[in-house]
Each structure stands twice: as structure tokens, then as C-alpha cells.
Amino acid sequence: MSTNIRLSMFELARRSLLKGGLVAALLLPLTANGGVLSDSDLQKVQTLKPLFAGLMNDLSQAARRSDVAAGDINCINLTIQELLQISDELASYEYLIAMDKDLSDFGATNPMRDVVKFAAHQSSTILTSERKRLVQLSDQCGHFPVASSKTQQTLQVIDTTTGILTAIRDRL
């Protein structure tokens, strides 16, 4: 794989990190005023951003290693592309969740509860769908040892994120 392709994939991953990562970036605006999420929910959500950032950093570094086979690098780059797509799809719910900081003092009838619940549900649905694509990628890249372990690591992050979102949605 050429150096330009490796660098462009690294740049894409870096830009994705700047977006704030998966769902954590979507839910973190709620920390400003407490919103509808509990402190426990916020703590769980706050663990997602470094988890996703670490994953993207690890994938980017693996894709740049000179001792990794071209097939591994190709599969790792495909994993990065999938994560970028997931991030883009989830970002569409940021507006819905970010509205919470502008709408407060509703008491027990806070309409943001339904908005956050909807956004968490939709985000979980996206992650479940995208997980299926990552499993297919994992199957395709199973014979590349580095890519296979990175894909499994990615699936664990997706599962952790989905679990947190599901718990938040169910609590709301």
C-alpha cells in the first residue's frame, strides 16, 4: 500500500478523533447543565470518548507500521473507514441531544427525556447494523492476524457503546 494511502487513512482517523468520537461526543453536551442524564450515565458516557479515541489511535498506528503485511493494513484501513462511517451516521443525532443545554428547568416533565431516549435508540440501531458489517469484515480478514485482532477490538468497543446506550435508553 502506498505511503499516500496510508497517510490519507491516518488523516481520516485523526479527523474522526477530532469529531469527538462515536456517541460520547453526542452525549457529552449534557454535562453542562445536568440535563436528563444521571451522574452515573454521564460517567459511563465519558468512558466512551477515550475508549474510541484509543481504538482509532491504535488502528491508525497499526496501519502505519512497516512490519505489518499489506493485507492486514488493507483490512485495518477498511475497519477505520467503517468507524468513520459510524461516526458520521451517529453525528446526525448530536443536534437532538445538544438541544438539552438550551432547554432546561422543565422538572419531571422534561421533554428532553424523550429526545435523548430517541437519540440513544437510533444510535443503538445504527451501531447494531454497523456491527453486522464489521463482523463480515472480520470474517473476510480473519486470516490476517493483526487485522483480525484489531477488528475484534473494534467489535468490543461497538458492543460496549451499544450496552451503555441501551442502559441509558432503558432507564429513561
Chimera marker file (.cmm) of the C-alpha trace (Angstrom):
<marker_set name="trace">
<marker id="1" x="0.000" y="0.000" z="0.000" r="1" g="1" b="0" radius="0.5"/>
<marker id="2" x="1.466" y="3.367" z="-0.910" r="1" g="1" b="0" radius="0.5"/>
<marker id="3" x="2.562" y="5.929" z="1.640" r="1" g="1" b="0" radius="0.5"/>
<marker id="4" x="-0.062" y="8.411" z="0.376" r="1" g="1" b="0" radius="0.5"/>
<marker id="5" x="-2.905" y="5.979" z="1.033" r="1" g="1" b="0" radius="0.5"/>
<marker id="6" x="-1.543" y="5.215" z="4.496" r="1" g="1" b="0" radius="0.5"/>
<marker id="7" x="-1.260" y="8.918" z="5.274" r="1" g="1" b="0" radius="0.5"/>
<marker id="8" x="-4.730" y="9.687" z="3.973" r="1" g="1" b="0" radius="0.5"/>
<marker id="9" x="-6.210" y="6.929" z="6.134" r="1" g="1" b="0" radius="0.5"/>
<marker id="10" x="-4.257" y="8.282" z="9.096" r="1" g="1" b="0" radius="0.5"/>
<marker id="11" x="-5.612" y="11.770" z="8.366" r="1" g="1" b="0" radius="0.5"/>
<marker id="12" x="-9.156" y="10.423" z="8.179" r="1" g="1" b="0" radius="0.5"/>
<marker id="13" x="-8.717" y="8.688" z="11.511" r="1" g="1" b="0" radius="0.5"/>
<marker id="14" x="-7.211" y="11.823" z="13.037" r="1" g="1" b="0" radius="0.5"/>
<marker id="15" x="-10.137" y="13.912" z="11.796" r="1" g="1" b="0" radius="0.5"/>
<marker id="16" x="-12.534" y="11.386" z="13.213" r="1" g="1" b="0" radius="0.5"/>
<marker id="17" x="-10.870" y="11.721" z="16.594" r="1" g="1" b="0" radius="0.5"/>
<marker id="18" x="-11.309" y="15.467" z="16.364" r="1" g="1" b="0" radius="0.5"/>
<marker id="19" x="-15.032" y="14.942" z="15.877" r="1" g="1" b="0" radius="0.5"/>
<marker id="20" x="-15.101" y="13.665" z="19.405" r="1" g="1" b="0" radius="0.5"/>
<marker id="21" x="-15.718" y="10.019" z="18.778" r="1" g="1" b="0" radius="0.5"/>
<marker id="22" x="-18.863" y="7.971" z="18.427" r="1" g="1" b="0" radius="0.5"/>
<marker id="23" x="-21.637" y="8.613" z="20.876" r="1" g="1" b="0" radius="0.5"/>
<marker id="24" x="-19.575" y="10.242" z="23.599" r="1" g="1" b="0" radius="0.5"/>
<marker id="25" x="-19.406" y="13.405" z="21.579" r="1" g="1" b="0" radius="0.5"/>
<marker id="26" x="-23.153" y="13.261" z="21.160" r="1" g="1" b="0" radius="0.5"/>
<marker id="27" x="-23.980" y="12.889" z="24.822" r="1" g="1" b="0" radius="0.5"/>
<marker id="28" x="-21.273" y="14.967" z="26.477" r="1" g="1" b="0" radius="0.5"/>
<marker id="29" x="-23.013" y="18.321" z="25.865" r="1" g="1" b="0" radius="0.5"/>
<marker id="30" x="-25.453" y="17.246" z="28.559" r="1" g="1" b="0" radius="0.5"/>
<marker id="31" x="-22.791" y="17.637" z="31.241" r="1" g="1" b="0" radius="0.5"/>
<marker id="32" x="-23.080" y="21.424" z="31.183" r="1" g="1" b="0" radius="0.5"/>
<marker id="33" x="-26.411" y="21.560" z="32.990" r="1" g="1" b="0" radius="0.5"/>
<marker id="34" x="-27.067" y="18.042" z="34.148" r="1" g="1" b="0" radius="0.5"/>
<marker id="35" x="-29.774" y="17.514" z="31.520" r="1" g="1" b="0" radius="0.5"/>
<marker id="36" x="-31.814" y="14.341" z="31.751" r="1" g="1" b="0" radius="0.5"/>
<marker id="37" x="-28.868" y="12.012" z="32.251" r="1" g="1" b="0" radius="0.5"/>
<marker id="38" x="-27.862" y="10.979" z="35.743" r="1" g="1" b="0" radius="0.5"/>
<marker id="39" x="-24.324" y="11.396" z="37.042" r="1" g="1" b="0" radius="0.5"/>
<marker id="40" x="-23.862" y="7.641" z="36.623" r="1" g="1" b="0" radius="0.5"/>
<marker id="41" x="-24.994" y="7.838" z="32.989" r="1" g="1" b="0" radius="0.5"/>
<marker id="42" x="-22.618" y="10.720" z="32.351" r="1" g="1" b="0" radius="0.5"/>
<marker id="43" x="-19.711" y="8.803" z="33.868" r="1" g="1" b="0" radius="0.5"/>
<marker id="44" x="-20.441" y="5.836" z="31.610" r="1" g="1" b="0" radius="0.5"/>
<marker id="45" x="-20.718" y="8.056" z="28.564" r="1" g="1" b="0" radius="0.5"/>
<marker id="46" x="-17.489" y="9.834" z="29.432" r="1" g="1" b="0" radius="0.5"/>
<marker id="47" x="-15.648" y="6.493" z="29.273" r="1" g="1" b="0" radius="0.5"/>
<marker id="48" x="-16.633" y="6.113" z="25.618" r="1" g="1" b="0" radius="0.5"/>
<marker id="49" x="-14.657" y="9.012" z="24.212" r="1" g="1" b="0" radius="0.5"/>
<marker id="50" x="-11.231" y="7.821" z="25.440" r="1" g="1" b="0" radius="0.5"/>
<marker id="51" x="-12.170" y="4.245" z="24.517" r="1" g="1" b="0" radius="0.5"/>
<marker id="52" x="-12.984" y="5.261" z="20.943" r="1" g="1" b="0" radius="0.5"/>
<marker id="53" x="-10.005" y="7.636" z="20.712" r="1" g="1" b="0" radius="0.5"/>
<marker id="54" x="-7.683" y="4.877" z="21.907" r="1" g="1" b="0" radius="0.5"/>
<marker id="55" x="-9.123" y="2.473" z="19.363" r="1" g="1" b="0" radius="0.5"/>
<marker id="56" x="-8.729" y="4.928" z="16.480" r="1" g="1" b="0" radius="0.5"/>
<marker id="57" x="-5.187" y="5.752" z="17.579" r="1" g="1" b="0" radius="0.5"/>
<marker id="58" x="-4.316" y="2.055" z="17.824" r="1" g="1" b="0" radius="0.5"/>
<marker id="59" x="-5.796" y="1.318" z="14.398" r="1" g="1" b="0" radius="0.5"/>
<marker id="60" x="-4.003" y="4.269" z="12.824" r="1" g="1" b="0" radius="0.5"/>
<marker id="61" x="-0.676" y="3.246" z="14.317" r="1" g="1" b="0" radius="0.5"/>
<marker id="62" x="-1.130" y="-0.365" z="13.209" r="1" g="1" b="0" radius="0.5"/>
<marker id="63" x="-1.926" y="0.778" z="9.660" r="1" g="1" b="0" radius="0.5"/>
<marker id="64" x="1.314" y="2.778" z="9.563" r="1" g="1" b="0" radius="0.5"/>
<marker id="65" x="3.584" y="0.013" z="10.840" r="1" g="1" b="0" radius="0.5"/>
<marker id="66" x="6.120" y="-1.116" z="8.266" r="1" g="1" b="0" radius="0.5"/>
<marker id="67" x="6.270" y="-4.652" z="9.691" r="1" g="1" b="0" radius="0.5"/>
<marker id="68" x="2.568" y="-5.342" z="9.068" r="1" g="1" b="0" radius="0.5"/>
<marker id="69" x="1.533" y="-7.221" z="5.928" r="1" g="1" b="0" radius="0.5"/>
<marker id="70" x="-0.266" y="-5.327" z="3.165" r="1" g="1" b="0" radius="0.5"/>
<marker id="71" x="-3.396" y="-7.492" z="3.612" r="1" g="1" b="0" radius="0.5"/>
<marker id="72" x="-3.514" y="-6.620" z="7.310" r="1" g="1" b="0" radius="0.5"/>
<marker id="73" x="-3.119" y="-2.929" z="6.522" r="1" g="1" b="0" radius="0.5"/>
<marker id="74" x="-5.885" y="-3.072" z="3.937" r="1" g="1" b="0" radius="0.5"/>
<marker id="75" x="-8.259" y="-4.694" z="6.440" r="1" g="1" b="0" radius="0.5"/>
<marker id="76" x="-7.292" y="-2.222" z="9.169" r="1" g="1" b="0" radius="0.5"/>
<marker id="77" x="-7.965" y="0.653" z="6.786" r="1" g="1" b="0" radius="0.5"/>
<marker id="78" x="-11.372" y="-0.845" z="5.981" r="1" g="1" b="0" radius="0.5"/>
<marker id="79" x="-12.078" y="-1.006" z="9.715" r="1" g="1" b="0" radius="0.5"/>
<marker id="80" x="-11.104" y="2.652" z="10.048" r="1" g="1" b="0" radius="0.5"/>
<marker id="81" x="-13.431" y="3.514" z="7.156" r="1" g="1" b="0" radius="0.5"/>
<marker id="82" x="-16.282" y="1.661" z="8.876" r="1" g="1" b="0" radius="0.5"/>
<marker id="83" x="-15.644" y="3.566" z="12.113" r="1" g="1" b="0" radius="0.5"/>
<marker id="84" x="-15.608" y="6.860" z="10.232" r="1" g="1" b="0" radius="0.5"/>
<marker id="85" x="-18.932" y="5.975" z="8.638" r="1" g="1" b="0" radius="0.5"/>
<marker id="86" x="-20.374" y="5.038" z="12.036" r="1" g="1" b="0" radius="0.5"/>
<marker id="87" x="-19.145" y="8.316" z="13.470" r="1" g="1" b="0" radius="0.5"/>
<marker id="88" x="-20.724" y="10.268" z="10.609" r="1" g="1" b="0" radius="0.5"/>
<marker id="89" x="-24.048" y="8.457" z="10.988" r="1" g="1" b="0" radius="0.5"/>
<marker id="90" x="-24.146" y="9.000" z="14.745" r="1" g="1" b="0" radius="0.5"/>
<marker id="91" x="-23.235" y="12.660" z="14.423" r="1" g="1" b="0" radius="0.5"/>
<marker id="92" x="-26.670" y="13.338" z="12.944" r="1" g="1" b="0" radius="0.5"/>
<marker id="93" x="-28.127" y="12.858" z="16.436" r="1" g="1" b="0" radius="0.5"/>
<marker id="94" x="-25.805" y="15.377" z="18.058" r="1" g="1" b="0" radius="0.5"/>
<marker id="95" x="-28.197" y="18.246" z="17.377" r="1" g="1" b="0" radius="0.5"/>
<marker id="96" x="-31.071" y="16.453" z="19.102" r="1" g="1" b="0" radius="0.5"/>
<marker id="97" x="-29.046" y="15.780" z="22.203" r="1" g="1" b="0" radius="0.5"/>
<marker id="98" x="-27.236" y="19.126" z="22.260" r="1" g="1" b="0" radius="0.5"/>
<marker id="99" x="-30.610" y="20.905" z="22.475" r="1" g="1" b="0" radius="0.5"/>
<marker id="100" x="-30.757" y="19.830" z="26.119" r="1" g="1" b="0" radius="0.5"/>
<marker id="101" x="-28.305" y="22.512" z="27.168" r="1" g="1" b="0" radius="0.5"/>
<marker id="102" x="-30.670" y="25.183" z="25.807" r="1" g="1" b="0" radius="0.5"/>
<marker id="103" x="-33.849" y="23.670" z="27.215" r="1" g="1" b="0" radius="0.5"/>
<marker id="104" x="-33.808" y="23.169" z="30.969" r="1" g="1" b="0" radius="0.5"/>
<marker id="105" x="-35.911" y="23.719" z="34.066" r="1" g="1" b="0" radius="0.5"/>
<marker id="106" x="-38.764" y="21.513" z="32.927" r="1" g="1" b="0" radius="0.5"/>
<marker id="107" x="-38.782" y="19.455" z="36.105" r="1" g="1" b="0" radius="0.5"/>
<marker id="108" x="-40.209" y="15.960" z="35.922" r="1" g="1" b="0" radius="0.5"/>
<marker id="109" x="-41.864" y="16.586" z="32.542" r="1" g="1" b="0" radius="0.5"/>
<marker id="110" x="-38.653" y="17.437" z="30.713" r="1" g="1" b="0" radius="0.5"/>
<marker id="111" x="-39.349" y="16.796" z="27.002" r="1" g="1" b="0" radius="0.5"/>
<marker id="112" x="-35.626" y="16.251" z="26.511" r="1" g="1" b="0" radius="0.5"/>
<marker id="113" x="-36.020" y="12.843" z="28.138" r="1" g="1" b="0" radius="0.5"/>
<marker id="114" x="-37.863" y="11.594" z="25.044" r="1" g="1" b="0" radius="0.5"/>
<marker id="115" x="-35.398" y="13.293" z="22.701" r="1" g="1" b="0" radius="0.5"/>
<marker id="116" x="-32.388" y="11.723" z="24.425" r="1" g="1" b="0" radius="0.5"/>
<marker id="117" x="-34.175" y="8.369" z="24.566" r="1" g="1" b="0" radius="0.5"/>
<marker id="118" x="-34.907" y="8.578" z="20.838" r="1" g="1" b="0" radius="0.5"/>
<marker id="119" x="-31.309" y="9.544" z="20.024" r="1" g="1" b="0" radius="0.5"/>
<marker id="120" x="-29.941" y="6.712" z="22.188" r="1" g="1" b="0" radius="0.5"/>
<marker id="121" x="-32.300" y="4.248" z="20.498" r="1" g="1" b="0" radius="0.5"/>
<marker id="122" x="-31.386" y="5.404" z="16.997" r="1" g="1" b="0" radius="0.5"/>
<marker id="123" x="-27.687" y="5.352" z="17.859" r="1" g="1" b="0" radius="0.5"/>
<marker id="124" x="-28.020" y="1.792" z="19.187" r="1" g="1" b="0" radius="0.5"/>
<marker id="125" x="-29.820" y="0.782" z="15.998" r="1" g="1" b="0" radius="0.5"/>
<marker id="126" x="-27.021" y="2.235" z="13.875" r="1" g="1" b="0" radius="0.5"/>
<marker id="127" x="-24.370" y="0.501" z="15.970" r="1" g="1" b="0" radius="0.5"/>
<marker id="128" x="-26.195" y="-2.832" z="15.717" r="1" g="1" b="0" radius="0.5"/>
<marker id="129" x="-26.443" y="-2.520" z="11.946" r="1" g="1" b="0" radius="0.5"/>
<marker id="130" x="-22.844" y="-1.426" z="11.558" r="1" g="1" b="0" radius="0.5"/>
<marker id="131" x="-21.694" y="-4.217" z="13.863" r="1" g="1" b="0" radius="0.5"/>
<marker id="132" x="-23.046" y="-6.711" z="11.322" r="1" g="1" b="0" radius="0.5"/>
<marker id="133" x="-20.860" y="-5.115" z="8.648" r="1" g="1" b="0" radius="0.5"/>
<marker id="134" x="-17.850" y="-5.262" z="10.968" r="1" g="1" b="0" radius="0.5"/>
<marker id="135" x="-18.493" y="-8.969" z="11.622" r="1" g="1" b="0" radius="0.5"/>
<marker id="136" x="-18.487" y="-9.556" z="7.855" r="1" g="1" b="0" radius="0.5"/>
<marker id="137" x="-15.222" y="-7.626" z="7.628" r="1" g="1" b="0" radius="0.5"/>
<marker id="138" x="-13.841" y="-9.695" z="10.489" r="1" g="1" b="0" radius="0.5"/>
<marker id="139" x="-14.740" y="-12.869" z="8.593" r="1" g="1" b="0" radius="0.5"/>
<marker id="140" x="-13.060" y="-11.547" z="5.430" r="1" g="1" b="0" radius="0.5"/>
<marker id="141" x="-9.928" y="-10.513" z="7.315" r="1" g="1" b="0" radius="0.5"/>
<marker id="142" x="-9.782" y="-13.494" z="9.654" r="1" g="1" b="0" radius="0.5"/>
<marker id="143" x="-6.652" y="-14.899" z="8.032" r="1" g="1" b="0" radius="0.5"/>
<marker id="144" x="-4.699" y="-11.688" z="8.683" r="1" g="1" b="0" radius="0.5"/>
<marker id="145" x="-3.595" y="-11.888" z="12.335" r="1" g="1" b="0" radius="0.5"/>
<marker id="146" x="-3.114" y="-8.173" z="13.067" r="1" g="1" b="0" radius="0.5"/>
<marker id="147" x="-6.282" y="-7.091" z="11.270" r="1" g="1" b="0" radius="0.5"/>
<marker id="148" x="-8.278" y="-9.871" z="12.920" r="1" g="1" b="0" radius="0.5"/>
<marker id="149" x="-7.280" y="-8.742" z="16.415" r="1" g="1" b="0" radius="0.5"/>
<marker id="150" x="-7.987" y="-5.092" z="15.556" r="1" g="1" b="0" radius="0.5"/>
<marker id="151" x="-11.404" y="-5.965" z="14.189" r="1" g="1" b="0" radius="0.5"/>
<marker id="152" x="-12.210" y="-7.916" z="17.358" r="1" g="1" b="0" radius="0.5"/>
<marker id="153" x="-11.064" y="-4.922" z="19.409" r="1" g="1" b="0" radius="0.5"/>
<marker id="154" x="-13.358" y="-2.704" z="17.323" r="1" g="1" b="0" radius="0.5"/>
<marker id="155" x="-16.303" y="-5.042" z="17.887" r="1" g="1" b="0" radius="0.5"/>
<marker id="156" x="-15.697" y="-4.873" z="21.637" r="1" g="1" b="0" radius="0.5"/>
<marker id="157" x="-15.821" y="-1.071" z="21.535" r="1" g="1" b="0" radius="0.5"/>
<marker id="158" x="-19.050" y="-1.184" z="19.498" r="1" g="1" b="0" radius="0.5"/>
<marker id="159" x="-20.560" y="-3.675" z="21.967" r="1" g="1" b="0" radius="0.5"/>
<marker id="160" x="-19.528" y="-1.554" z="24.966" r="1" g="1" b="0" radius="0.5"/>
<marker id="161" x="-21.004" y="1.569" z="23.381" r="1" g="1" b="0" radius="0.5"/>
<marker id="162" x="-24.236" y="-0.211" z="22.474" r="1" g="1" b="0" radius="0.5"/>
<marker id="163" x="-24.532" y="-1.574" z="26.008" r="1" g="1" b="0" radius="0.5"/>
<marker id="164" x="-24.147" y="1.860" z="27.561" r="1" g="1" b="0" radius="0.5"/>
<marker id="165" x="-26.661" y="3.429" z="25.176" r="1" g="1" b="0" radius="0.5"/>
<marker id="166" x="-29.165" y="0.632" z="25.756" r="1" g="1" b="0" radius="0.5"/>
<marker id="167" x="-28.864" y="1.003" z="29.525" r="1" g="1" b="0" radius="0.5"/>
<marker id="168" x="-29.398" y="4.767" z="29.287" r="1" g="1" b="0" radius="0.5"/>
<marker id="169" x="-32.359" y="4.375" z="26.923" r="1" g="1" b="0" radius="0.5"/>
<marker id="170" x="-33.959" y="1.743" z="29.144" r="1" g="1" b="0" radius="0.5"/>
<marker id="171" x="-33.503" y="3.914" z="32.239" r="1" g="1" b="0" radius="0.5"/>
<marker id="172" x="-35.159" y="6.899" z="30.575" r="1" g="1" b="0" radius="0.5"/>
<link id1="1" id2="2" r="1" g="1" b="0" radius="0.2"/>
<link id1="2" id2="3" r="1" g="1" b="0" radius="0.2"/>
<link id1="3" id2="4" r="1" g="1" b="0" radius="0.2"/>
<link id1="4" id2="5" r="1" g="1" b="0" radius="0.2"/>
<link id1="5" id2="6" r="1" g="1" b="0" radius="0.2"/>
<link id1="6" id2="7" r="1" g="1" b="0" radius="0.2"/>
<link id1="7" id2="8" r="1" g="1" b="0" radius="0.2"/>
<link id1="8" id2="9" r="1" g="1" b="0" radius="0.2"/>
<link id1="9" id2="10" r="1" g="1" b="0" radius="0.2"/>
<link id1="10" id2="11" r="1" g="1" b="0" radius="0.2"/>
<link id1="11" id2="12" r="1" g="1" b="0" radius="0.2"/>
<link id1="12" id2="13" r="1" g="1" b="0" radius="0.2"/>
<link id1="13" id2="14" r="1" g="1" b="0" radius="0.2"/>
<link id1="14" id2="15" r="1" g="1" b="0" radius="0.2"/>
<link id1="15" id2="16" r="1" g="1" b="0" radius="0.2"/>
<link id1="16" id2="17" r="1" g="1" b="0" radius="0.2"/>
<link id1="17" id2="18" r="1" g="1" b="0" radius="0.2"/>
<link id1="18" id2="19" r="1" g="1" b="0" radius="0.2"/>
<link id1="19" id2="20" r="1" g="1" b="0" radius="0.2"/>
<link id1="20" id2="21" r="1" g="1" b="0" radius="0.2"/>
<link id1="21" id2="22" r="1" g="1" b="0" radius="0.2"/>
<link id1="22" id2="23" r="1" g="1" b="0" radius="0.2"/>
<link id1="23" id2="24" r="1" g="1" b="0" radius="0.2"/>
<link id1="24" id2="25" r="1" g="1" b="0" radius="0.2"/>
<link id1="25" id2="26" r="1" g="1" b="0" radius="0.2"/>
<link id1="26" id2="27" r="1" g="1" b="0" radius="0.2"/>
<link id1="27" id2="28" r="1" g="1" b="0" radius="0.2"/>
<link id1="28" id2="29" r="1" g="1" b="0" radius="0.2"/>
<link id1="29" id2="30" r="1" g="1" b="0" radius="0.2"/>
<link id1="30" id2="31" r="1" g="1" b="0" radius="0.2"/>
<link id1="31" id2="32" r="1" g="1" b="0" radius="0.2"/>
<link id1="32" id2="33" r="1" g="1" b="0" radius="0.2"/>
<link id1="33" id2="34" r="1" g="1" b="0" radius="0.2"/>
<link id1="34" id2="35" r="1" g="1" b="0" radius="0.2"/>
<link id1="35" id2="36" r="1" g="1" b="0" radius="0.2"/>
<link id1="36" id2="37" r="1" g="1" b="0" radius="0.2"/>
<link id1="37" id2="38" r="1" g="1" b="0" radius="0.2"/>
<link id1="38" id2="39" r="1" g="1" b="0" radius="0.2"/>
<link id1="39" id2="40" r="1" g="1" b="0" radius="0.2"/>
<link id1="40" id2="41" r="1" g="1" b="0" radius="0.2"/>
<link id1="41" id2="42" r="1" g="1" b="0" radius="0.2"/>
<link id1="42" id2="43" r="1" g="1" b="0" radius="0.2"/>
<link id1="43" id2="44" r="1" g="1" b="0" radius="0.2"/>
<link id1="44" id2="45" r="1" g="1" b="0" radius="0.2"/>
<link id1="45" id2="46" r="1" g="1" b="0" radius="0.2"/>
<link id1="46" id2="47" r="1" g="1" b="0" radius="0.2"/>
<link id1="47" id2="48" r="1" g="1" b="0" radius="0.2"/>
<link id1="48" id2="49" r="1" g="1" b="0" radius="0.2"/>
<link id1="49" id2="50" r="1" g="1" b="0" radius="0.2"/>
<link id1="50" id2="51" r="1" g="1" b="0" radius="0.2"/>
<link id1="51" id2="52" r="1" g="1" b="0" radius="0.2"/>
<link id1="52" id2="53" r="1" g="1" b="0" radius="0.2"/>
<link id1="53" id2="54" r="1" g="1" b="0" radius="0.2"/>
<link id1="54" id2="55" r="1" g="1" b="0" radius="0.2"/>
<link id1="55" id2="56" r="1" g="1" b="0" radius="0.2"/>
<link id1="56" id2="57" r="1" g="1" b="0" radius="0.2"/>
<link id1="57" id2="58" r="1" g="1" b="0" radius="0.2"/>
<link id1="58" id2="59" r="1" g="1" b="0" radius="0.2"/>
<link id1="59" id2="60" r="1" g="1" b="0" radius="0.2"/>
<link id1="60" id2="61" r="1" g="1" b="0" radius="0.2"/>
<link id1="61" id2="62" r="1" g="1" b="0" radius="0.2"/>
<link id1="62" id2="63" r="1" g="1" b="0" radius="0.2"/>
<link id1="63" id2="64" r="1" g="1" b="0" radius="0.2"/>
<link id1="64" id2="65" r="1" g="1" b="0" radius="0.2"/>
<link id1="65" id2="66" r="1" g="1" b="0" radius="0.2"/>
<link id1="66" id2="67" r="1" g="1" b="0" radius="0.2"/>
<link id1="67" id2="68" r="1" g="1" b="0" radius="0.2"/>
<link id1="68" id2="69" r="1" g="1" b="0" radius="0.2"/>
<link id1="69" id2="70" r="1" g="1" b="0" radius="0.2"/>
<link id1="70" id2="71" r="1" g="1" b="0" radius="0.2"/>
<link id1="71" id2="72" r="1" g="1" b="0" radius="0.2"/>
<link id1="72" id2="73" r="1" g="1" b="0" radius="0.2"/>
<link id1="73" id2="74" r="1" g="1" b="0" radius="0.2"/>
<link id1="74" id2="75" r="1" g="1" b="0" radius="0.2"/>
<link id1="75" id2="76" r="1" g="1" b="0" radius="0.2"/>
<link id1="76" id2="77" r="1" g="1" b="0" radius="0.2"/>
<link id1="77" id2="78" r="1" g="1" b="0" radius="0.2"/>
<link id1="78" id2="79" r="1" g="1" b="0" radius="0.2"/>
<link id1="79" id2="80" r="1" g="1" b="0" radius="0.2"/>
<link id1="80" id2="81" r="1" g="1" b="0" radius="0.2"/>
<link id1="81" id2="82" r="1" g="1" b="0" radius="0.2"/>
<link id1="82" id2="83" r="1" g="1" b="0" radius="0.2"/>
<link id1="83" id2="84" r="1" g="1" b="0" radius="0.2"/>
<link id1="84" id2="85" r="1" g="1" b="0" radius="0.2"/>
<link id1="85" id2="86" r="1" g="1" b="0" radius="0.2"/>
<link id1="86" id2="87" r="1" g="1" b="0" radius="0.2"/>
<link id1="87" id2="88" r="1" g="1" b="0" radius="0.2"/>
<link id1="88" id2="89" r="1" g="1" b="0" radius="0.2"/>
<link id1="89" id2="90" r="1" g="1" b="0" radius="0.2"/>
<link id1="90" id2="91" r="1" g="1" b="0" radius="0.2"/>
<link id1="91" id2="92" r="1" g="1" b="0" radius="0.2"/>
<link id1="92" id2="93" r="1" g="1" b="0" radius="0.2"/>
<link id1="93" id2="94" r="1" g="1" b="0" radius="0.2"/>
<link id1="94" id2="95" r="1" g="1" b="0" radius="0.2"/>
<link id1="95" id2="96" r="1" g="1" b="0" radius="0.2"/>
<link id1="96" id2="97" r="1" g="1" b="0" radius="0.2"/>
<link id1="97" id2="98" r="1" g="1" b="0" radius="0.2"/>
<link id1="98" id2="99" r="1" g="1" b="0" radius="0.2"/>
<link id1="99" id2="100" r="1" g="1" b="0" radius="0.2"/>
<link id1="100" id2="101" r="1" g="1" b="0" radius="0.2"/>
<link id1="101" id2="102" r="1" g="1" b="0" radius="0.2"/>
<link id1="102" id2="103" r="1" g="1" b="0" radius="0.2"/>
<link id1="103" id2="104" r="1" g="1" b="0" radius="0.2"/>
<link id1="104" id2="105" r="1" g="1" b="0" radius="0.2"/>
<link id1="105" id2="106" r="1" g="1" b="0" radius="0.2"/>
<link id1="106" id2="107" r="1" g="1" b="0" radius="0.2"/>
<link id1="107" id2="108" r="1" g="1" b="0" radius="0.2"/>
<link id1="108" id2="109" r="1" g="1" b="0" radius="0.2"/>
<link id1="109" id2="110" r="1" g="1" b="0" radius="0.2"/>
<link id1="110" id2="111" r="1" g="1" b="0" radius="0.2"/>
<link id1="111" id2="112" r="1" g="1" b="0" radius="0.2"/>
<link id1="112" id2="113" r="1" g="1" b="0" radius="0.2"/>
<link id1="113" id2="114" r="1" g="1" b="0" radius="0.2"/>
<link id1="114" id2="115" r="1" g="1" b="0" radius="0.2"/>
<link id1="115" id2="116" r="1" g="1" b="0" radius="0.2"/>
<link id1="116" id2="117" r="1" g="1" b="0" radius="0.2"/>
<link id1="117" id2="118" r="1" g="1" b="0" radius="0.2"/>
<link id1="118" id2="119" r="1" g="1" b="0" radius="0.2"/>
<link id1="119" id2="120" r="1" g="1" b="0" radius="0.2"/>
<link id1="120" id2="121" r="1" g="1" b="0" radius="0.2"/>
<link id1="121" id2="122" r="1" g="1" b="0" radius="0.2"/>
<link id1="122" id2="123" r="1" g="1" b="0" radius="0.2"/>
<link id1="123" id2="124" r="1" g="1" b="0" radius="0.2"/>
<link id1="124" id2="125" r="1" g="1" b="0" radius="0.2"/>
<link id1="125" id2="126" r="1" g="1" b="0" radius="0.2"/>
<link id1="126" id2="127" r="1" g="1" b="0" radius="0.2"/>
<link id1="127" id2="128" r="1" g="1" b="0" radius="0.2"/>
<link id1="128" id2="129" r="1" g="1" b="0" radius="0.2"/>
<link id1="129" id2="130" r="1" g="1" b="0" radius="0.2"/>
<link id1="130" id2="131" r="1" g="1" b="0" radius="0.2"/>
<link id1="131" id2="132" r="1" g="1" b="0" radius="0.2"/>
<link id1="132" id2="133" r="1" g="1" b="0" radius="0.2"/>
<link id1="133" id2="134" r="1" g="1" b="0" radius="0.2"/>
<link id1="134" id2="135" r="1" g="1" b="0" radius="0.2"/>
<link id1="135" id2="136" r="1" g="1" b="0" radius="0.2"/>
<link id1="136" id2="137" r="1" g="1" b="0" radius="0.2"/>
<link id1="137" id2="138" r="1" g="1" b="0" radius="0.2"/>
<link id1="138" id2="139" r="1" g="1" b="0" radius="0.2"/>
<link id1="139" id2="140" r="1" g="1" b="0" radius="0.2"/>
<link id1="140" id2="141" r="1" g="1" b="0" radius="0.2"/>
<link id1="141" id2="142" r="1" g="1" b="0" radius="0.2"/>
<link id1="142" id2="143" r="1" g="1" b="0" radius="0.2"/>
<link id1="143" id2="144" r="1" g="1" b="0" radius="0.2"/>
<link id1="144" id2="145" r="1" g="1" b="0" radius="0.2"/>
<link id1="145" id2="146" r="1" g="1" b="0" radius="0.2"/>
<link id1="146" id2="147" r="1" g="1" b="0" radius="0.2"/>
<link id1="147" id2="148" r="1" g="1" b="0" radius="0.2"/>
<link id1="148" id2="149" r="1" g="1" b="0" radius="0.2"/>
<link id1="149" id2="150" r="1" g="1" b="0" radius="0.2"/>
<link id1="150" id2="151" r="1" g="1" b="0" radius="0.2"/>
<link id1="151" id2="152" r="1" g="1" b="0" radius="0.2"/>
<link id1="152" id2="153" r="1" g="1" b="0" radius="0.2"/>
<link id1="153" id2="154" r="1" g="1" b="0" radius="0.2"/>
<link id1="154" id2="155" r="1" g="1" b="0" radius="0.2"/>
<link id1="155" id2="156" r="1" g="1" b="0" radius="0.2"/>
<link id1="156" id2="157" r="1" g="1" b="0" radius="0.2"/>
<link id1="157" id2="158" r="1" g="1" b="0" radius="0.2"/>
<link id1="158" id2="159" r="1" g="1" b="0" radius="0.2"/>
<link id1="159" id2="160" r="1" g="1" b="0" radius="0.2"/>
<link id1="160" id2="161" r="1" g="1" b="0" radius="0.2"/>
<link id1="161" id2="162" r="1" g="1" b="0" radius="0.2"/>
<link id1="162" id2="163" r="1" g="1" b="0" radius="0.2"/>
<link id1="163" id2="164" r="1" g="1" b="0" radius="0.2"/>
<link id1="164" id2="165" r="1" g="1" b="0" radius="0.2"/>
<link id1="165" id2="166" r="1" g="1" b="0" radius="0.2"/>
<link id1="166" id2="167" r="1" g="1" b="0" radius="0.2"/>
<link id1="167" id2="168" r="1" g="1" b="0" radius="0.2"/>
<link id1="168" id2="169" r="1" g="1" b="0" radius="0.2"/>
<link id1="169" id2="170" r="1" g="1" b="0" radius="0.2"/>
<link id1="170" id2="171" r="1" g="1" b="0" radius="0.2"/>
<link id1="171" id2="172" r="1" g="1" b="0" radius="0.2"/>
</marker_set>
